[in-house]
Amino acid sequence: MQSSEIKSEHLLDIASFLVRRWSEKDGVIVEFSDKVDTRTRLAENKVILTPLEKMAGSSFQRYRQFRTSLWYEAMRIKFCKKILSNDHAFGFILNTMETRRVEKLGRNIWKGMDEEIIFNYSYMLVSRPQLHSVYGKARIVEAFYQYFMFGAFKGEIQSSHFERIKKADALAKRIVDDAVRYEHGTEWLEKKISEIIKILDIDSLLTIPVSLPFMKAGMALTEQELLKFLKIVSRNKEGDFGRVDPGAVLNGSDIYDEYRVLLDENQKNDNKGILPEAVGVKVPATRNVDESAIYDISLINSLKTKFREWAMGWKEQHGRNGDEFDEESHIEGHEPFFTDIKKSVKTRIVILLDHSSSISSDALEYKKATLALCEVLAFLKVKFAVYAFSTENRSTVCWQIKPDNIKWNYLSAKKLAQIVANGSTPLAEVYDKMFPILQSKRPDVFLTLTDGEPSDPSAVRTMTKALRSMGIKMVALGLGPNPVRSTAIAGNLGRLGYEKTLAVSRLKDIPSKVIRILDA
């Protein structure tokens, strides 16, 4: 692969993370294979992906195809009861209709996928064969696939066949819509396939040839050529997706930020130089840890909604009933009608997470809360770094989860997920290990989240004073099993030289508490 591309081992990491998060199923195995096309084996809890180098397009375009095809496989894991072989007409048609069904269900959950789905459809259309190159009745099945998926053919087909295909397409779409509307699953859909096969006048065991792309791997379309396909797909899919700007889809700006983060991580791993280890801070190895377990999607989404309203300063409410509003007369007497003032957080913060043995019983919920905090800080575009400490092989270790110059991403979540809560609370020793970093970066706020009293309070006071002398605001958040205990912990922390101490007894309250600190 080119140096500007993401290495396979990194792709496996992000693929494992994404498929587990999207499917909400732990332990899904992801692997690449150049011997088969992308597919899911439900019985093995495994997704097999086509390597990026086998795909057409530029490096970024191949990444987008990889990411979207992975989303489809995750939706199959989440919503499908069985996946048949594409080798015969019956299984091919069932899988095709299941693709549309899981797409509709998945889009209700992952609303930001529309542009990527449209982009992927364009390359899917590019990669389908010309109809004249498919022989026998398999041509009818291929034509049905193209018309059902893209609303268009590549090539020509007999008018009598076209009439059957249009009739089968209309029925297939009604069946998929009913399956979604009435929450029917794979088994119900499977019983309807014979109706499609009857209309197409084919044998259910008809062999379906493997469709190979006409473009060579790695070959990129020009922007004008790709835009032409995007316009065709966008127009034909308007009934499902609404109006989509092909130019915005082509640009892919939202995904490009993610792609650049992965390239940066890839480059950092290849570069040599001064690492956190040089100052006594370690970086967790990105082992194959299932970080999806610490993603609480409902908590993250509710927090993002809350802080979006906080940043805008107002919120919109909908109700079934309400007074009639005369906007013209209101504007005449209340100018300006709206003043849109958006808040932003300029505070630079370093967060230290206590992973001593006392939090081991609540470690999962603790990580969910702290990960949600990081997601919200990233959402608000706050510049932040995250560290944690624990004991490993009887030695205190300070772990770098996320430096301040890297965006929060799946690798950071993976690092957080694998920290094991163990040992005592040697805050002074941890502060000493972090001192060179803090002295160099000079954050506005250094926040420590801890649920216990430090091993050496006197040494902590000395280190706190030294860090405060550099202009760093020292803040501690005490975690306790109940309000009384958490308040007591915060009180003890208050005697250690911190400028501000807070208490929390519910782990899910951590993000809100931290945002208040930054907004103060």
Secondary structure as a PSIPRED ss2 file (coil, helix, strand):
# PSIPRED VFORMAT (PSIPRED V4.0)

   1 M C   1.000  0.000  0.000
   2 Q C   1.000  0.000  0.000
   3 S C   1.000  0.000  0.000
   4 S C   1.000  0.000  0.000
   5 E C   1.000  0.000  0.000
   6 I C   1.000  0.000  0.000
   7 K C   1.000  0.000  0.000
   8 S H   0.000  1.000  0.000
   9 E H   0.000  1.000  0.000
  10 H H   0.000  1.000  0.000
  11 L H   0.000  1.000  0.000
  12 L H   0.000  1.000  0.000
  13 D H   0.000  1.000  0.000
  14 I H   0.000  1.000  0.000
  15 A H   0.000  1.000  0.000
  16 S H   0.000  1.000  0.000
  17 F H   0.000  1.000  0.000
  18 L H   0.000  1.000  0.000
  19 V H   0.000  1.000  0.000
  20 R H   0.000  1.000  0.000
  21 R H   0.000  1.000  0.000
  22 W H   0.000  1.000  0.000
  23 S H   0.000  1.000  0.000
  24 E C   1.000  0.000  0.000
  25 K C   1.000  0.000  0.000
  26 D C   1.000  0.000  0.000
  27 G C   1.000  0.000  0.000
  28 V C   1.000  0.000  0.000
  29 I E   0.000  0.000  1.000
  30 V E   0.000  0.000  1.000
  31 E E   0.000  0.000  1.000
  32 F E   0.000  0.000  1.000
  33 S C   1.000  0.000  0.000
  34 D C   1.000  0.000  0.000
  35 K C   1.000  0.000  0.000
  36 V C   1.000  0.000  0.000
  37 D C   1.000  0.000  0.000
  38 T C   1.000  0.000  0.000
  39 R E   0.000  0.000  1.000
  40 T E   0.000  0.000  1.000
  41 R E   0.000  0.000  1.000
  42 L H   0.000  1.000  0.000
  43 A H   0.000  1.000  0.000
  44 E H   0.000  1.000  0.000
  45 N C   1.000  0.000  0.000
  46 K E   0.000  0.000  1.000
  47 V E   0.000  0.000  1.000
  48 I E   0.000  0.000  1.000
  49 L E   0.000  0.000  1.000
  50 T C   1.000  0.000  0.000
  51 P C   1.000  0.000  0.000
  52 L H   0.000  1.000  0.000
  53 E H   0.000  1.000  0.000
  54 K H   0.000  1.000  0.000
  55 M C   1.000  0.000  0.000
  56 A C   1.000  0.000  0.000
  57 G C   1.000  0.000  0.000
  58 S C   1.000  0.000  0.000
  59 S H   0.000  1.000  0.000
  60 F H   0.000  1.000  0.000
  61 Q H   0.000  1.000  0.000
  62 R H   0.000  1.000  0.000
  63 Y H   0.000  1.000  0.000
  64 R H   0.000  1.000  0.000
  65 Q H   0.000  1.000  0.000
  66 F H   0.000  1.000  0.000
  67 R H   0.000  1.000  0.000
  68 T H   0.000  1.000  0.000
  69 S H   0.000  1.000  0.000
  70 L H   0.000  1.000  0.000
  71 W H   0.000  1.000  0.000
  72 Y H   0.000  1.000  0.000
  73 E H   0.000  1.000  0.000
  74 A H   0.000  1.000  0.000
  75 M H   0.000  1.000  0.000
  76 R H   0.000  1.000  0.000
  77 I H   0.000  1.000  0.000
  78 K H   0.000  1.000  0.000
  79 F H   0.000  1.000  0.000
  80 C C   1.000  0.000  0.000
  81 K C   1.000  0.000  0.000
  82 K C   1.000  0.000  0.000
  83 I C   1.000  0.000  0.000
  84 L C   1.000  0.000  0.000
  85 S C   1.000  0.000  0.000
  86 N C   1.000  0.000  0.000
  87 D C   1.000  0.000  0.000
  88 H E   0.000  0.000  1.000
  89 A H   0.000  1.000  0.000
  90 F H   0.000  1.000  0.000
  91 G H   0.000  1.000  0.000
  92 F H   0.000  1.000  0.000
  93 I H   0.000  1.000  0.000
  94 L H   0.000  1.000  0.000
  95 N H   0.000  1.000  0.000
  96 T H   0.000  1.000  0.000
  97 M H   0.000  1.000  0.000
  98 E H   0.000  1.000  0.000
  99 T H   0.000  1.000  0.000
 100 R H   0.000  1.000  0.000
 101 R H   0.000  1.000  0.000
 102 V H   0.000  1.000  0.000
 103 E H   0.000  1.000  0.000
 104 K H   0.000  1.000  0.000
 105 L H   0.000  1.000  0.000
 106 G H   0.000  1.000  0.000
 107 R H   0.000  1.000  0.000
 108 N H   0.000  1.000  0.000
 109 I H   0.000  1.000  0.000
 110 W C   1.000  0.000  0.000
 111 K H   0.000  1.000  0.000
 112 G H   0.000  1.000  0.000
 113 M H   0.000  1.000  0.000
 114 D H   0.000  1.000  0.000
 115 E H   0.000  1.000  0.000
 116 E H   0.000  1.000  0.000
 117 I H   0.000  1.000  0.000
 118 I H   0.000  1.000  0.000
 119 F H   0.000  1.000  0.000
 120 N H   0.000  1.000  0.000
 121 Y H   0.000  1.000  0.000
 122 S H   0.000  1.000  0.000
 123 Y H   0.000  1.000  0.000
 124 M H   0.000  1.000  0.000
 125 L H   0.000  1.000  0.000
 126 V H   0.000  1.000  0.000
 127 S H   0.000  1.000  0.000
 128 R C   1.000  0.000  0.000
 129 P C   1.000  0.000  0.000
 130 Q C   1.000  0.000  0.000
 131 L H   0.000  1.000  0.000
 132 H H   0.000  1.000  0.000
 133 S H   0.000  1.000  0.000
 134 V C   1.000  0.000  0.000
 135 Y C   1.000  0.000  0.000
 136 G C   1.000  0.000  0.000
 137 K C   1.000  0.000  0.000
 138 A H   0.000  1.000  0.000
 139 R H   0.000  1.000  0.000
 140 I H   0.000  1.000  0.000
 141 V H   0.000  1.000  0.000
 142 E H   0.000  1.000  0.000
 143 A H   0.000  1.000  0.000
 144 F H   0.000  1.000  0.000
 145 Y H   0.000  1.000  0.000
 146 Q H   0.000  1.000  0.000
 147 Y H   0.000  1.000  0.000
 148 F H   0.000  1.000  0.000
 149 M H   0.000  1.000  0.000
 150 F H   0.000  1.000  0.000
 151 G C   1.000  0.000  0.000
 152 A C   1.000  0.000  0.000
 153 F C   1.000  0.000  0.000
 154 K C   1.000  0.000  0.000
 155 G C   1.000  0.000  0.000
 156 E C   1.000  0.000  0.000
 157 I C   1.000  0.000  0.000
 158 Q C   1.000  0.000  0.000
 159 S H   0.000  1.000  0.000
 160 S H   0.000  1.000  0.000
 161 H H   0.000  1.000  0.000
 162 F H   0.000  1.000  0.000
 163 E H   0.000  1.000  0.000
 164 R H   0.000  1.000  0.000
 165 I H   0.000  1.000  0.000
 166 K H   0.000  1.000  0.000
 167 K H   0.000  1.000  0.000
 168 A H   0.000  1.000  0.000
 169 D H   0.000  1.000  0.000
 170 A H   0.000  1.000  0.000
 171 L H   0.000  1.000  0.000
 172 A H   0.000  1.000  0.000
 173 K H   0.000  1.000  0.000
 174 R H   0.000  1.000  0.000
 175 I H   0.000  1.000  0.000
 176 V H   0.000  1.000  0.000
 177 D H   0.000  1.000  0.000
 178 D H   0.000  1.000  0.000
 179 A H   0.000  1.000  0.000
 180 V H   0.000  1.000  0.000
 181 R H   0.000  1.000  0.000
 182 Y C   1.000  0.000  0.000
 183 E C   1.000  0.000  0.000
 184 H C   1.000  0.000  0.000
 185 G C   1.000  0.000  0.000
 186 T H   0.000  1.000  0.000
 187 E H   0.000  1.000  0.000
 188 W H   0.000  1.000  0.000
 189 L H   0.000  1.000  0.000
 190 E H   0.000  1.000  0.000
 191 K H   0.000  1.000  0.000
 192 K H   0.000  1.000  0.000
 193 I H   0.000  1.000  0.000
 194 S H   0.000  1.000  0.000
 195 E H   0.000  1.000  0.000
 196 I H   0.000  1.000  0.000
 197 I H   0.000  1.000  0.000
 198 K H   0.000  1.000  0.000
 199 I H   0.000  1.000  0.000
 200 L H   0.000  1.000  0.000
 201 D C   1.000  0.000  0.000
 202 I C   1.000  0.000  0.000
 203 D C   1.000  0.000  0.000
 204 S C   1.000  0.000  0.000
 205 L C   1.000  0.000  0.000
 206 L C   1.000  0.000  0.000
 207 T E   0.000  0.000  1.000
 208 I C   1.000  0.000  0.000
 209 P C   1.000  0.000  0.000
 210 V C   1.000  0.000  0.000
 211 S C   1.000  0.000  0.000
 212 L C   1.000  0.000  0.000
 213 P C   1.000  0.000  0.000
 214 F C   1.000  0.000  0.000
 215 M C   1.000  0.000  0.000
 216 K C   1.000  0.000  0.000
 217 A C   1.000  0.000  0.000
 218 G C   1.000  0.000  0.000
 219 M C   1.000  0.000  0.000
 220 A C   1.000  0.000  0.000
 221 L C   1.000  0.000  0.000
 222 T C   1.000  0.000  0.000
 223 E H   0.000  1.000  0.000
 224 Q H   0.000  1.000  0.000
 225 E H   0.000  1.000  0.000
 226 L H   0.000  1.000  0.000
 227 L H   0.000  1.000  0.000
 228 K H   0.000  1.000  0.000
 229 F H   0.000  1.000  0.000
 230 L H   0.000  1.000  0.000
 231 K H   0.000  1.000  0.000
 232 I H   0.000  1.000  0.000
 233 V H   0.000  1.000  0.000
 234 S H   0.000  1.000  0.000
 235 R H   0.000  1.000  0.000
 236 N H   0.000  1.000  0.000
 237 K C   1.000  0.000  0.000
 238 E H   0.000  1.000  0.000
 239 G H   0.000  1.000  0.000
 240 D H   0.000  1.000  0.000
 241 F H   0.000  1.000  0.000
 242 G C   1.000  0.000  0.000
 243 R C   1.000  0.000  0.000
 244 V C   1.000  0.000  0.000
 245 D C   1.000  0.000  0.000
 246 P H   0.000  1.000  0.000
 247 G H   0.000  1.000  0.000
 248 A H   0.000  1.000  0.000
 249 V H   0.000  1.000  0.000
 250 L H   0.000  1.000  0.000
 251 N H   0.000  1.000  0.000
 252 G C   1.000  0.000  0.000
 253 S H   0.000  1.000  0.000
 254 D H   0.000  1.000  0.000
 255 I H   0.000  1.000  0.000
 256 Y H   0.000  1.000  0.000
 257 D H   0.000  1.000  0.000
 258 E H   0.000  1.000  0.000
 259 Y H   0.000  1.000  0.000
 260 R H   0.000  1.000  0.000
 261 V H   0.000  1.000  0.000
 262 L H   0.000  1.000  0.000
 263 L H   0.000  1.000  0.000
 264 D H   0.000  1.000  0.000
 265 E H   0.000  1.000  0.000
 266 N H   0.000  1.000  0.000
 267 Q H   0.000  1.000  0.000
 268 K H   0.000  1.000  0.000
 269 N H   0.000  1.000  0.000
 270 D H   0.000  1.000  0.000
 271 N C   1.000  0.000  0.000
 272 K C   1.000  0.000  0.000
 273 G C   1.000  0.000  0.000
 274 I C   1.000  0.000  0.000
 275 L C   1.000  0.000  0.000
 276 P H   0.000  1.000  0.000
 277 E H   0.000  1.000  0.000
 278 A H   0.000  1.000  0.000
 279 V H   0.000  1.000  0.000
 280 G C   1.000  0.000  0.000
 281 V E   0.000  0.000  1.000
 282 K E   0.000  0.000  1.000
 283 V C   1.000  0.000  0.000
 284 P C   1.000  0.000  0.000
 285 A C   1.000  0.000  0.000
 286 T C   1.000  0.000  0.000
 287 R C   1.000  0.000  0.000
 288 N C   1.000  0.000  0.000
 289 V C   1.000  0.000  0.000
 290 D C   1.000  0.000  0.000
 291 E H   0.000  1.000  0.000
 292 S H   0.000  1.000  0.000
 293 A H   0.000  1.000  0.000
 294 I H   0.000  1.000  0.000
 295 Y C   1.000  0.000  0.000
 296 D C   1.000  0.000  0.000
 297 I H   0.000  1.000  0.000
 298 S H   0.000  1.000  0.000
 299 L H   0.000  1.000  0.000
 300 I H   0.000  1.000  0.000
 301 N H   0.000  1.000  0.000
 302 S H   0.000  1.000  0.000
 303 L H   0.000  1.000  0.000
 304 K H   0.000  1.000  0.000
 305 T H   0.000  1.000  0.000
 306 K H   0.000  1.000  0.000
 307 F H   0.000  1.000  0.000
 308 R H   0.000  1.000  0.000
 309 E H   0.000  1.000  0.000
 310 W H   0.000  1.000  0.000
 311 A H   0.000  1.000  0.000
 312 M H   0.000  1.000  0.000
 313 G C   1.000  0.000  0.000
 314 W C   1.000  0.000  0.000
 315 K C   1.000  0.000  0.000
 316 E C   1.000  0.000  0.000
 317 Q C   1.000  0.000  0.000
 318 H C   1.000  0.000  0.000
 319 G C   1.000  0.000  0.000
 320 R C   1.000  0.000  0.000
 321 N C   1.000  0.000  0.000
 322 G C   1.000  0.000  0.000
 323 D C   1.000  0.000  0.000
 324 E C   1.000  0.000  0.000
 325 F C   1.000  0.000  0.000
 326 D C   1.000  0.000  0.000
 327 E H   0.000  1.000  0.000
 328 E H   0.000  1.000  0.000
 329 S H   0.000  1.000  0.000
 330 H H   0.000  1.000  0.000
 331 I H   0.000  1.000  0.000
 332 E H   0.000  1.000  0.000
 333 G H   0.000  1.000  0.000
 334 H C   1.000  0.000  0.000
 335 E C   1.000  0.000  0.000
 336 P C   1.000  0.000  0.000
 337 F C   1.000  0.000  0.000
 338 F C   1.000  0.000  0.000
 339 T C   1.000  0.000  0.000
 340 D C   1.000  0.000  0.000
 341 I C   1.000  0.000  0.000
 342 K C   1.000  0.000  0.000
 343 K C   1.000  0.000  0.000
 344 S C   1.000  0.000  0.000
 345 V C   1.000  0.000  0.000
 346 K C   1.000  0.000  0.000
 347 T C   1.000  0.000  0.000
 348 R C   1.000  0.000  0.000
 349 I E   0.000  0.000  1.000
 350 V E   0.000  0.000  1.000
 351 I E   0.000  0.000  1.000
 352 L E   0.000  0.000  1.000
 353 L E   0.000  0.000  1.000
 354 D E   0.000  0.000  1.000
 355 H C   1.000  0.000  0.000
 356 S C   1.000  0.000  0.000
 357 S H   0.000  1.000  0.000
 358 S H   0.000  1.000  0.000
 359 I H   0.000  1.000  0.000
 360 S H   0.000  1.000  0.000
 361 S H   0.000  1.000  0.000
 362 D H   0.000  1.000  0.000
 363 A H   0.000  1.000  0.000
 364 L H   0.000  1.000  0.000
 365 E H   0.000  1.000  0.000
 366 Y H   0.000  1.000  0.000
 367 K H   0.000  1.000  0.000
 368 K H   0.000  1.000  0.000
 369 A H   0.000  1.000  0.000
 370 T H   0.000  1.000  0.000
 371 L H   0.000  1.000  0.000
 372 A H   0.000  1.000  0.000
 373 L H   0.000  1.000  0.000
 374 C H   0.000  1.000  0.000
 375 E H   0.000  1.000  0.000
 376 V H   0.000  1.000  0.000
 377 L H   0.000  1.000  0.000
 378 A H   0.000  1.000  0.000
 379 F H   0.000  1.000  0.000
 380 L C   1.000  0.000  0.000
 381 K C   1.000  0.000  0.000
 382 V C   1.000  0.000  0.000
 383 K C   1.000  0.000  0.000
 384 F E   0.000  0.000  1.000
 385 A E   0.000  0.000  1.000
 386 V E   0.000  0.000  1.000
 387 Y E   0.000  0.000  1.000
 388 A E   0.000  0.000  1.000
 389 F E   0.000  0.000  1.000
 390 S E   0.000  0.000  1.000
 391 T E   0.000  0.000  1.000
 392 E E   0.000  0.000  1.000
 393 N C   1.000  0.000  0.000
 394 R C   1.000  0.000  0.000
 395 S E   0.000  0.000  1.000
 396 T E   0.000  0.000  1.000
 397 V E   0.000  0.000  1.000
 398 C E   0.000  0.000  1.000
 399 W E   0.000  0.000  1.000
 400 Q E   0.000  0.000  1.000
 401 I E   0.000  0.000  1.000
 402 K E   0.000  0.000  1.000
 403 P C   1.000  0.000  0.000
 404 D C   1.000  0.000  0.000
 405 N C   1.000  0.000  0.000
 406 I C   1.000  0.000  0.000
 407 K C   1.000  0.000  0.000
 408 W C   1.000  0.000  0.000
 409 N C   1.000  0.000  0.000
 410 Y H   0.000  1.000  0.000
 411 L H   0.000  1.000  0.000
 412 S H   0.000  1.000  0.000
 413 A H   0.000  1.000  0.000
 414 K H   0.000  1.000  0.000
 415 K H   0.000  1.000  0.000
 416 L H   0.000  1.000  0.000
 417 A H   0.000  1.000  0.000
 418 Q C   1.000  0.000  0.000
 419 I C   1.000  0.000  0.000
 420 V C   1.000  0.000  0.000
 421 A C   1.000  0.000  0.000
 422 N C   1.000  0.000  0.000
 423 G C   1.000  0.000  0.000
 424 S C   1.000  0.000  0.000
 425 T C   1.000  0.000  0.000
 426 P C   1.000  0.000  0.000
 427 L H   0.000  1.000  0.000
 428 A H   0.000  1.000  0.000
 429 E H   0.000  1.000  0.000
 430 V H   0.000  1.000  0.000
 431 Y H   0.000  1.000  0.000
 432 D H   0.000  1.000  0.000
 433 K H   0.000  1.000  0.000
 434 M H   0.000  1.000  0.000
 435 F H   0.000  1.000  0.000
 436 P H   0.000  1.000  0.000
 437 I H   0.000  1.000  0.000
 438 L H   0.000  1.000  0.000
 439 Q H   0.000  1.000  0.000
 440 S H   0.000  1.000  0.000
 441 K H   0.000  1.000  0.000
 442 R C   1.000  0.000  0.000
 443 P C   1.000  0.000  0.000
 444 D C   1.000  0.000  0.000
 445 V E   0.000  0.000  1.000
 446 F E   0.000  0.000  1.000
 447 L E   0.000  0.000  1.000
 448 T E   0.000  0.000  1.000
 449 L E   0.000  0.000  1.000
 450 T E   0.000  0.000  1.000
 451 D C   1.000  0.000  0.000
 452 G C   1.000  0.000  0.000
 453 E C   1.000  0.000  0.000
 454 P C   1.000  0.000  0.000
 455 S C   1.000  0.000  0.000
 456 D C   1.000  0.000  0.000
 457 P H   0.000  1.000  0.000
 458 S H   0.000  1.000  0.000
 459 A H   0.000  1.000  0.000
 460 V H   0.000  1.000  0.000
 461 R H   0.000  1.000  0.000
 462 T H   0.000  1.000  0.000
 463 M H   0.000  1.000  0.000
 464 T H   0.000  1.000  0.000
 465 K H   0.000  1.000  0.000
 466 A H   0.000  1.000  0.000
 467 L H   0.000  1.000  0.000
 468 R H   0.000  1.000  0.000
 469 S C   1.000  0.000  0.000
 470 M C   1.000  0.000  0.000
 471 G C   1.000  0.000  0.000
 472 I C   1.000  0.000  0.000
 473 K E   0.000  0.000  1.000
 474 M E   0.000  0.000  1.000
 475 V E   0.000  0.000  1.000
 476 A E   0.000  0.000  1.000
 477 L E   0.000  0.000  1.000
 478 G E   0.000  0.000  1.000
 479 L E   0.000  0.000  1.000
 480 G C   1.000  0.000  0.000
 481 P C   1.000  0.000  0.000
 482 N C   1.000  0.000  0.000
 483 P H   0.000  1.000  0.000
 484 V H   0.000  1.000  0.000
 485 R H   0.000  1.000  0.000
 486 S H   0.000  1.000  0.000
 487 T H   0.000  1.000  0.000
 488 A H   0.000  1.000  0.000
 489 I H   0.000  1.000  0.000
 490 A H   0.000  1.000  0.000
 491 G H   0.000  1.000  0.000
 492 N H   0.000  1.000  0.000
 493 L H   0.000  1.000  0.000
 494 G H   0.000  1.000  0.000
 495 R C   1.000  0.000  0.000
 496 L C   1.000  0.000  0.000
 497 G C   1.000  0.000  0.000
 498 Y C   1.000  0.000  0.000
 499 E C   1.000  0.000  0.000
 500 K E   0.000  0.000  1.000
 501 T E   0.000  0.000  1.000
 502 L E   0.000  0.000  1.000
 503 A E   0.000  0.000  1.000
 504 V E   0.000  0.000  1.000
 505 S C   1.000  0.000  0.000
 506 R C   1.000  0.000  0.000
 507 L H   0.000  1.000  0.000
 508 K H   0.000  1.000  0.000
 509 D H   0.000  1.000  0.000
 510 I H   0.000  1.000  0.000
 511 P H   0.000  1.000  0.000
 512 S H   0.000  1.000  0.000
 513 K H   0.000  1.000  0.000
 514 V H   0.000  1.000  0.000
 515 I H   0.000  1.000  0.000
 516 R H   0.000  1.000  0.000
 517 I H   0.000  1.000  0.000
 518 L H   0.000  1.000  0.000
 519 D H   0.000  1.000  0.000
 520 A C   1.000  0.000  0.000
